[in-house]
Amino acid sequence: MSLTSIVRHAFTRRMKELERHQTDGEQLQRQVLSHLLQEAKDTEYGRNHLFEQARSYEDFIRHTPVNDYESVKNDIDRMRHGERDVLWPGRVKWYAKSSGTTNDKSKFIPVSDEGLQKVHYAGGFDSVALYLRNNPQSRLFDGRALILGGSHAPNYNLPGSLVGDLSAILIENINPLANLVRVPNKKTALLSDFEIKRDRIAREALNKNVTNISGVPSWMLSVLNRVMELSGKTHLEEVWPDLEVFFHGGVAFTPYRKQYEQLITSPKMHYMETYNASEGFFGIQDDPNDKSMLLMLDYGVFYEFLPTPTPPEGKGLNSTAGNSQQDTSAPLPSGGVGGGCIPLWEVETGKNYAMLISTSCGLWRYMIGDTVRFTSTNPYKFVISGRTKSFINAFGEELIVDNAEQGLAYACEQTGAEVLEYTAAPVFMDEQARCRHQWLIEFSREPQDLDRFAALLDQRLQEVNSDYEAKRYKDITLQPLQLIKARRGLFEDWMRQRGKLGGQHKVPRLSNSREHMEQLLRLNEE
């Protein structure tokens, strides 16, 4: 009898509980909200916003504003300095370092003990539970898990509070028994220098029986390529013949799928997307034949949604020539009780929503920055459609990441090309006073004809986005997009310069600002 067949029984009860997601979504979410309000009613935030008096969702939103990081930054700073009962009961020790805001280099997201166990670890547990349900012949636990994570950030630590990438916090606090089935060792896993860590991980994992891998697709691919270099093999299954699944998240998998499929040719290989962020664990791909994810409803996360059929109006939109440094952040909603937000049970399929969360880590009606689109409401399943900060709407074209991914996938399919990394930004006026989008793309397999690739990308963007199509009509508002080929390794070099190589750092895909694009173009010429 295999170890997996024995361990599988530990997941049986949870598999049964997950069936409630099919029919009891609203009830599960109301129970979560009630629990959060009860737990936090005696905190400073709970007292100020009348949590004890809240008997319904409507009571909660009547007295609680929508927040972003700037709204709660001072409270989090106080918590990091040791104050208790501010946003969540007791003292919070851990803080996940996330990408910064307009005014700060980094954000520090509180990770309470309850949030760690009942949100973050719960998501990892359910990912395995759903995978085992879908793959009854799995031997997942008969080998090692290669888990790629970030590092601690001791330069941000304060007495009594510790900072690190979320993945590093998870590794630091994981049950010691898990270390028996994972690789690399803890010391290597928490290294901050990604280039050194990549080599050490590859060497430690090379002769292990790895059955599953977890991490951000871009950084994991870099590690796997190092494994191939050291092994001298052609395909990864020659190194790890029992490899069966990649649990991935953090960035869209579409640009990397072909490279993984070429690297791993085994027919038994599976790919499972998860939606885990510093702020919480939100979704799991529960059906391998469906790219959408199941929204996890019974963790310590209460969801709200702001309808955003277009990127949020506000700063950074309606840009003019020369205004390349504008703030592209989405403003907080206002106007009426709830600020235009709706609870989960009022969402509709096919619409774009900015997601807000209230969590057992002390975030309240917090705009996380992601946009989602529901594909089903029974159960609640969704796809990530973009970021409230990651879009181009310089000329009313309202281009979001979901459009970009569809356009690139089509152009790659038609030309046989493979995209490694990309970013895009507007050109407000060129030397002929014309406007267009500029795409900087690093290919792992370059198309024979770059102009044809650009034309196919442009064509597909018009097909999936009517606003972009209208602006491209007869080239009156927008000229055909401009494609610039990035040299090999450009994006990795740029991330290294910014101190964001590895971990959970991501290349910004779309931006109304040209700040990142100009930095990359200068580096591309060096």
Salt bridges, closest charged atoms under 4 A:
GLU17 OE2 - ARG13 NE 3.45
GLU17 OE1 - ARG14 NH1 3.15
GLU19 OE1 - LYS16 NZ 3.64
ASP24 OD2 - ARG20 NE 3.22
GLU26 OE2 - ARG30 NE 2.98
ASP42 OD2 - LYS41 NZ 3.24
GLU44 OE1 - ARG78 NH2 2.64
ASP59 OD1 - ARG62 NH1 2.92
ASP75 OD1 - ARG78 NH1 2.99
ASP77 OD2 - LYS73 NZ 3.05
GLU83 OE1 - ARG78 NH2 3.04
ASP104 OD1 - LYS73 NZ 3.99
GLU114 OE2 - HIS35 NE2 2.77
ASP126 OD1 - ARG14 NE 2.81
ASP142 OD2 - ARG139 NH2 3.91
GLU172 OE1 - HIS152 NE2 2.84
GLU172 OE2 - LYS186 NZ 2.98
GLU195 OE2 - ARG496 NH2 2.97
ASP199 OD2 - ARG203 NE 2.87
ASP199 OD1 - ARG226 NE 2.81
GLU229 OE1 - ARG226 NH1 2.87
GLU238 OE2 - HIS235 ND1 3.85
ASP242 OD1 - LYS268 NZ 3.84
GLU261 OE2 - ARG257 NH1 3.78
ASP286 OD1 - LYS381 NZ 2.99
ASP290 OD2 - LYS381 NZ 3.02
ASP298 OD2 - ARG14 NH1 2.84
ASP298 OD1 - HIS21 NE2 3.88
GLU304 OE1 - ARG365 NH2 2.82
GLU348 OE2 - LYS351 NZ 3.38
ASP370 OD1 - ARG387 NH1 2.61
GLU397 OE2 - HIS437 NE2 2.53
ASP402 OD2 - ARG373 NH1 3.24
GLU418 OE2 - ARG445 NH1 3.97
GLU421 OE1 - ARG509 NH1 2.91
ASP430 OD2 - ARG434 NE 3.67
ASP430 OD2 - ARG436 NH1 3.02
GLU442 OE2 - ARG488 NE 3.89
GLU446 OE1 - LYS485 NZ 3.15
ASP458 OD2 - ARG472 NH2 2.96
GLU463 OE1 - ARG460 NH1 2.89
ASP475 OD1 - ARG472 NH1 2.56
GLU492 OE2 - ARG198 NH2 3.56
GLU492 OE2 - ARG496 NH2 3.32
ASP493 OD2 - ARG487 NH1 2.85
ASP493 OD1 - ARG496 NH1 2.78
GLU518 OE2 - ARG514 NE 2.84
